[in-house]
Amino acid sequence: MPTEILMPALSPTMEEGTLAKWLVKEGDTVSSGDLIAEIETDKATMEFEAVDEGTVGKILIAEGSEGVKVNTPIAVLLEDGESADDIDTSGSSSADAAPAKEAKEEAPAEAKSEVPKEEAKAAPAAPQGAGGNRIFASPLARRIAADKGLDLAQIEGSGPKGRIVKADVIDAKPQAAKEEAPKAEAASAPAAAAAPAAGPSADQVARMYEGREYEEVKLDGMRKTIAARLTEAKQQVPHFYLRRDIQLDALLKFRGDLNKQLDARGVKLSVNDFIIKACALALQSVPDANAVWAGDRVLKMKASDVAVAVAIEGGLFTPVLQDSDTKSLSALSAEMKDLAARARDRKLAPHEYQGGSFAISNLGMFGIDNFDAVINPPHGAILAVGAGVKKPVVGKDGELAVATVMSVTLSVDHRVIDGALGAELLNAIKENLENPMVMLA
């Protein structure tokens, strides 16, 4: 039976993507692990590997098609002895579910309502394991499991990255009926019903500006994701803000001395490198603040995995520097430069920008004195860093002096970190930056 190749979920947050380029054509023979397409997610362009082997019988989604939902059939793979004539194009799982780009633009909105309910149930979005984790399985394995009444959550995959393949299900015995799915659907119904009302529609907003000249900018996947995630964060995360001024003169002198000694190695440390290190060590000094929100629990992290916001054209990435507390300043500097360069080229892999418990957003290089950053869930906090500027300060002896002062604001998730604990964390960051030699001890 022909095997459908489905639009993959290349990251935990991916719901749809753009089929940027086919690397195969109809009639090509592919094996498991062969690269067959390039797919643009909300963050990056990634290569998609074949899981099963066979011959590409039909390409269902044209190159350049945008908004292709995860688990939509994008091509059909034929096994030995099968031909294109064996492909069933009468159901919604092929031709109807995978229009080319031009057909998609012309299709009326009412077309969705014409799909029978039985067909919609026959092609679930993707099987889910315990706790809502996605189960990855090849289309053929999924079909065999459905025919045999198997619960994919009970099967261990032997394919790439634990994917369930044909061999895993062919000899498996049927499991008990899946009773948790209806419960999950019932539990999600009230949440969907309680969703807040949407704002004005695009047409309503456009009518407000009739007669005025403007340029309409289409939202790409990254901008849509940023809008959705940060709106969600502001609506659901109870932010509170803590502010401190940090004197940088000792750090700037120490940085200058280090850079002179490191010049022969081609290493040049930035103030941001020190900020990353200071935050990583502070999370170790205040371990209760090194935590993330996990819905019905808090996860306290052991290592200091610090995310750093990197601005790119059309959006931003937050690559994560894992184990920042154990790395030297020069190692952090080199890793940050590499991650930032690949972020601007959108070449980061998902594991390089997901995770972490704490983030840094530095707008000091743009001359911003201070600002409030939005927490990136599930992080417990984010540090907004302003510019270092010369200001009058009162010294310990009461005399007026001039110092380089940097204003920072710590945005904190009150579900994870209370006020006193957040203050303790920010004080530890300040101590590290004002006494930089301590960070090398």
Secondary structure as GFF3:
##gff-version 3
##sequence-region A 1 441
A	DSSP	beta_strand	3	6	.	.	.	ID=ss1
A	DSSP	beta_strand	16	22	.	.	.	ID=ss2
A	DSSP	beta_strand	29	30	.	.	.	ID=ss3
A	DSSP	beta_strand	35	40	.	.	.	ID=ss4
A	DSSP	beta_strand	45	49	.	.	.	ID=ss5
A	DSSP	beta_strand	54	59	.	.	.	ID=ss6
A	DSSP	beta_strand	65	69	.	.	.	ID=ss7
A	DSSP	beta_strand	73	78	.	.	.	ID=ss8
A	DSSP	three_ten_helix	84	86	.	.	.	ID=ss9
A	DSSP	alpha_helix	101	106	.	.	.	ID=ss10
A	DSSP	three_ten_helix	109	114	.	.	.	ID=ss11
A	DSSP	alpha_helix	117	122	.	.	.	ID=ss12
A	DSSP	three_ten_helix	130	132	.	.	.	ID=ss13
A	DSSP	alpha_helix	139	148	.	.	.	ID=ss14
A	DSSP	three_ten_helix	152	154	.	.	.	ID=ss15
A	DSSP	three_ten_helix	160	162	.	.	.	ID=ss16
A	DSSP	alpha_helix	166	170	.	.	.	ID=ss17
A	DSSP	alpha_helix	180	193	.	.	.	ID=ss18
A	DSSP	alpha_helix	202	208	.	.	.	ID=ss19
A	DSSP	alpha_helix	221	236	.	.	.	ID=ss20
A	DSSP	beta_strand	239	247	.	.	.	ID=ss21
A	DSSP	alpha_helix	249	262	.	.	.	ID=ss22
A	DSSP	three_ten_helix	263	265	.	.	.	ID=ss23
A	DSSP	alpha_helix	271	285	.	.	.	ID=ss24
A	DSSP	three_ten_helix	287	289	.	.	.	ID=ss25
A	DSSP	beta_strand	291	293	.	.	.	ID=ss26
A	DSSP	beta_strand	298	300	.	.	.	ID=ss27
A	DSSP	beta_strand	306	308	.	.	.	ID=ss28
A	DSSP	beta_strand	310	312	.	.	.	ID=ss29
A	DSSP	beta_strand	315	317	.	.	.	ID=ss30
A	DSSP	beta_strand	320	321	.	.	.	ID=ss31
A	DSSP	three_ten_helix	324	326	.	.	.	ID=ss32
A	DSSP	alpha_helix	329	344	.	.	.	ID=ss33
A	DSSP	alpha_helix	350	353	.	.	.	ID=ss34
A	DSSP	beta_strand	358	362	.	.	.	ID=ss35
A	DSSP	three_ten_helix	364	366	.	.	.	ID=ss36
A	DSSP	beta_strand	381	394	.	.	.	ID=ss37
A	DSSP	beta_strand	400	413	.	.	.	ID=ss38
A	DSSP	alpha_helix	419	434	.	.	.	ID=ss39
A	DSSP	three_ten_helix	436	440	.	.	.	ID=ss40
###
